[in-house]
Amino acid sequence: KKIIKNYNDYNNPKVREQYGMLCSIVSIACNIVLVIFKLTMGAITHSIAIQADGLNNLSDVGSNLASLFGFKLANPDSEHPYGHGRIEYVAGLIIAFLILLVGFQALKDSIFKIIAPEKVTFTIVAVVILIVSILIKLWMAMFNRTVSKNINSATLMAASQDSLNDVMATSATLISLILSLYTDLPVDGIM
């Protein structure tokens, strides 16, 4: 209400653009914080699961940037009164490519981690960071879903679902970290 002028005029293309840009910027900031914490804790604990989770958040930054530019370019301007609607498809393609790239890298690292397991170092700080990450991603999912429904945005609905997927992935990472206390099996690589 304080950031977007005429915040309840959801059919106004400028208001819609501002909502999309706000969601994208907030998501970028949250994901950058998560990347820093997870990559740092992954290195400290020797956990490939935490590092892969951090790389997933890095790909989310790329997705959020694509959304940001998609919202900016998709709206009408003086030269294109109907906007650049196809830009959303290009943004979606970029997002899909980034997700696949991170997924293949995580798969490769996980296979190496299963073949040559490295002892995961359990720390309470890592557990706290993962729990906070889950809470942040739940909030991001609700935030993007609420705005998506208000402005009828498939892009923000996809961002909301991606945040929920991240909650599941981070929960699996948390479970593997806790299980590392009780077993020498390569749970970290499997997760």
N, C-alpha and C positions, 0 to 999 in steps of 0.2 A: 504494500500500500504506500510505503514511503518512497520506494525506488521507482515505481512505474506510474507515470501520470495516466489518469483514466484507467486504472488497473482493472476495473470490472467491465470494460468495453472489449470483450474477448473476440469480437468479430472484426475489430479494427486491425488491419495488417501491421501497423506500427506497434500496437500494443502486443500483438502476437509475437512479433519479432523481438520486442524487449523481454518478454517472458522467456522465449527460447534462449536468448543470449544470457539472461540472468541464470537460468538453470545450467547452461553450459559452463559459465564462469565459476559458479559455485562448485560444480562437479569437478572441474579442472583443479581448483584449489584443494578440495578434499582429497582427490586422487594423488596429487603431488605429495601431500603430507604422508599419505599411506605408503607411497613408493619409497620415500626416504626412510621411514621407520622400518618397513618390512625388509628392504634390501640390507639395511644395517643389521637388523636382528637376525636375518637369515645368514649373514656372514659370520656373526658372532656365535650363533648356535650351530653352524654347519648344517642347517636345514634347507634342503633343496625345495621342500614344500613351501616354506616361508618365502624363499627367494622367487619361486615360480609365482606365488601369490602376489609378490611385489611387482614382478614383470607384467602380470595380468593387469594390475592397477596402472602400470605405465601404458599398456595398450588402451586402457580406458581413457587416459589423457588424450591419446590420439583420436579416439572415438569422439570425445567431448569437443576437441578442436574441429573435427569434421562437422559435428552438429552446429557448433558456433558459426562456422563459415556457411553451412547450409542454411541456417536461419537468416543470416545476413544477406545472402545472395538470392534466396528463393522469393523474397518479397518484391512487390512491384516498385519500379522507379520511373522516372520521367521517360526513359528510352524504352522500357519494357513494362507496359501497363499491366501485364498479366504475370509478371515476375519471371524468375528463372526456375520453374518447377522441376525440371530435370536434374537440377543440382542435388536434390535430395537423393536421387538414385546413385549419383557419383559418390556422395558422402557415404551412403550405405555400402557401396563397393569398397571404399577405402577402409571402413570399419571392419568389414568381413575379412579383408586381406590382413589387417593388423591382428585380428583375433586368431586367424589361422597361423600366422607367423609365430606368435607367442605360444600357441598350442603345440606346434611342431618342436619348438625349442624346448618347451617343458617336457614333452614326451622323450626327446633325446636325452636330456639331463636326468630324467627319472630312470630310464633304462640303465644308464651308466651308474646311477646311485644304487640300483638293485643289484647289478653285477658286482660292483665294488662299493659296498656300503661303508659309510663313514658315521661314526658315533655322533648322534645328535646331542647337543648340550642343552638340557632343560634349564630354563630360567623363568622366574616369575614375571620378569619384565616382558619377555616374549609372549607369555600367556596374556598379560594385561593388554599389550599392543594388539593382539589378535582379537580379544574381546571388544576393545574399543573400535577396532576396524569393523567388526560385525555390526556394532551399534551404529556407526557412521553410515555404513552401506544400507542398513535398514531405513535410516532417516532419509538417505538419498533416494531410495526406492519410493518411499511415500511422497517425498517432495516432488519428484519428477512425475509420479502417477497423478497426483492432485492437479498439477499444472497441465499435464497432458489432457486430462479430462476437461479442464476448463477451456483450453484453446484448441482442443481436438487435434492433437499432434501425435502422429505415429512414431516420429523420431523420439520424442520424450517418453512415450510408452515403452519403446525398445530400450531406452536408457534405464528406465525403471526396472524392467525385466532383467537387464544385464546386472544391475545392482543386486537383485535377488539371487541371481546365479552366483555372484561373488560372495554373498553370504554363505551359500552352500559350500563353495570352494574353501573359504576361510574357516568354516566350521570343520571341514575335513582336515585342514592343516592343524587346527587346534587339537583335534583328536589325535593326530599322528604325533604331535609334540608330547601330549600327555602319555600316550602309549609307549613312547621312547623310555619312560621311566620303568616300565614293567617288562619289556621284551627287547631282545637283540635282533629280532626280525627286521628286515629293511622296510618298516612301515612308512617311513618318510618318503622313500622312493615310490612305493606303491600308491600312496595318497597323491 
